[in-house]
Amino acid sequence: MSTPLPGTMVLAGCSRRKTDAHIPLPALNLYAGGIAPQLRKRVGAHPALRQRVFFLSARHGLVSADTPLLPYDQPLTAEQAAALRPEVHRKLRWRIDALGVPARLLVVAEPLYLVLVADLLADEDRPLVHWIPDPRGWSQAAAVLDEWNWP
């Protein structure tokens, strides 16, 4: 197996469908829609890659694949996106700066979720972004992950 390309990260929009749970589950296990099921199958057993997977949550902002969450029902609105935007930028900027290499982001999310990352996209040292606007765009996402040597 080839080594995954350094500096690569996945950002996926949260999904309306969630696993029914009464205890907090890691975000990668909680979300049951969008690309989450396929992403879980692909990187679920790879802790180093799980650390590079994040979700853009309508309730919580930016959460890692392993952030424990309870199910919730909160669609993203423009107002909520604007309110979450500064905190998402701060967290993403910290994660990207910690990489120590130029970052590449795969963003699989509906257009409104881009509001959450707009400040990052405006940064002078912004990462290279591959955006897939269809939250069910797994075949396109898988092709990018293949290029990045993700198992």
C-alpha positions as CSV (number, residue, x, y, z in Angstrom):
1,M,0.0,0.0,0.0
2,S,1.3,3.5,-0.9
3,T,1.6,6.1,1.8
4,P,-1.3,8.6,1.8
5,L,-0.4,12.0,0.5
6,P,0.6,14.3,3.3
7,G,-1.6,17.3,4.0
8,T,-4.8,15.8,2.7
9,M,-8.1,16.2,4.6
10,V,-11.7,15.5,4.0
11,L,-14.6,17.8,5.0
12,A,-18.1,16.4,4.6
13,G,-21.4,18.1,5.3
14,C,-23.3,16.5,8.1
15,S,-26.3,14.4,7.1
16,R,-30.0,14.6,8.0
17,R,-29.9,10.8,8.5
18,K,-28.2,9.7,11.7
19,T,-27.8,6.4,13.5
20,D,-30.4,6.0,16.3
21,A,-28.4,6.2,19.5
22,H,-28.9,7.0,23.2
23,I,-25.2,7.4,23.9
24,P,-22.7,9.7,22.0
25,L,-21.2,8.1,18.9
26,P,-18.1,9.2,17.0
27,A,-19.3,11.5,14.2
28,L,-18.1,9.1,11.5
29,N,-20.4,6.5,13.0
30,L,-23.3,8.8,13.8
31,Y,-23.9,10.2,10.3
32,A,-25.8,7.8,8.1
33,G,-26.3,9.8,5.0
34,G,-24.2,11.6,2.4
35,I,-20.7,10.1,1.9
36,A,-20.4,9.1,5.6
37,P,-21.2,5.4,5.1
38,Q,-18.7,4.9,2.3
39,L,-16.1,7.0,4.1
40,R,-16.6,5.0,7.2
41,K,-16.0,1.8,5.2
42,R,-12.9,3.2,3.6
43,V,-11.1,4.9,6.5
44,G,-12.9,3.5,9.6
45,A,-10.1,1.1,10.5
46,H,-7.3,3.6,9.8
47,P,-6.8,5.8,12.9
48,A,-4.3,8.1,11.1
49,L,-6.8,8.8,8.3
50,R,-9.7,9.2,10.7
51,Q,-7.8,12.1,12.1
52,R,-7.9,13.8,8.7
53,V,-11.7,13.5,8.4
54,F,-14.0,16.2,9.6
55,F,-17.7,17.0,9.3
56,L,-19.3,20.4,8.9
57,S,-22.2,20.2,11.4
58,A,-25.2,22.5,11.4
59,R,-25.2,22.3,15.2
60,H,-21.6,21.9,16.2
61,G,-19.6,23.6,13.4
62,L,-16.4,21.6,12.7
63,V,-16.2,18.2,14.3
64,S,-13.6,15.5,13.8
65,A,-14.5,11.9,12.8
66,D,-14.1,10.8,16.4
67,T,-16.0,13.6,18.1
68,P,-18.7,11.9,20.2
69,L,-22.1,13.3,19.3
70,L,-25.7,12.5,20.1
71,P,-28.3,12.4,17.3
72,Y,-29.8,15.9,16.5
73,D,-32.1,17.4,14.0
74,Q,-30.9,20.8,12.8
75,P,-30.8,21.8,9.2
76,L,-28.2,24.4,8.3
77,T,-29.6,27.9,7.7
78,A,-27.8,30.9,6.4
79,E,-28.0,32.5,9.8
80,Q,-26.5,29.4,11.5
81,A,-23.8,29.2,8.9
82,A,-22.8,32.8,9.5
83,A,-22.8,32.3,13.3
84,L,-20.6,29.1,13.1
85,R,-18.2,30.5,10.5
86,P,-15.6,32.2,12.8
87,E,-15.2,29.1,15.0
88,V,-15.0,26.8,12.0
89,H,-12.3,29.0,10.5
90,R,-10.3,29.0,13.7
91,K,-10.5,25.2,14.1
92,L,-9.7,24.5,10.5
93,R,-6.8,27.0,10.4
94,W,-5.3,25.4,13.5
95,R,-5.6,21.9,11.9
96,I,-4.1,23.1,8.6
97,D,-1.2,25.0,10.2
98,A,-0.4,21.9,12.3
99,L,0.1,19.8,9.1
100,G,3.3,21.6,8.3
101,V,2.8,21.0,4.6
102,P,0.6,22.6,2.0
103,A,-3.0,21.4,2.6
104,R,-5.4,19.8,0.1
105,L,-9.0,19.6,1.1
106,L,-11.7,17.5,-0.4
107,V,-15.0,19.1,0.5
108,V,-18.2,17.1,-0.1
109,A,-21.0,19.4,0.9
110,E,-24.0,21.4,-0.4
111,P,-23.2,25.0,-1.3
112,L,-24.5,26.5,1.9
113,Y,-21.8,24.6,3.9
114,L,-19.2,26.6,1.9
115,V,-20.2,29.6,4.0
116,L,-18.6,27.7,7.0
117,V,-15.2,27.6,5.2
118,A,-15.4,30.9,3.4
119,D,-12.8,32.6,5.6
120,L,-10.4,29.8,5.0
121,L,-10.9,30.1,1.2
122,A,-10.1,33.8,1.5
123,D,-6.8,33.2,3.4
124,E,-3.7,34.1,1.4
125,D,-2.3,30.6,2.1
126,R,-5.5,28.8,1.5
127,P,-5.4,25.1,0.7
128,L,-6.1,23.6,-2.6
129,V,-9.8,22.7,-2.5
130,H,-11.6,20.0,-4.5
131,W,-15.3,20.7,-4.0
132,I,-18.1,18.2,-4.7
133,P,-21.4,19.9,-4.3
134,D,-23.5,16.7,-4.3
135,P,-23.4,15.3,-0.7
136,R,-23.9,11.9,-2.3
137,G,-21.0,12.3,-4.7
138,W,-19.1,9.3,-3.5
139,S,-17.7,8.2,-6.8
140,Q,-16.1,11.6,-7.3
141,A,-14.8,11.6,-3.7
142,A,-13.4,8.1,-4.1
143,A,-11.5,9.2,-7.2
144,V,-9.9,12.0,-5.3
145,L,-9.0,9.7,-2.4
146,D,-7.5,7.2,-4.8
147,E,-5.3,10.0,-6.2
148,W,-4.2,10.7,-2.6
149,N,-3.4,7.1,-2.0
150,W,-6.0,6.7,0.8
151,P,-6.8,3.0,1.2
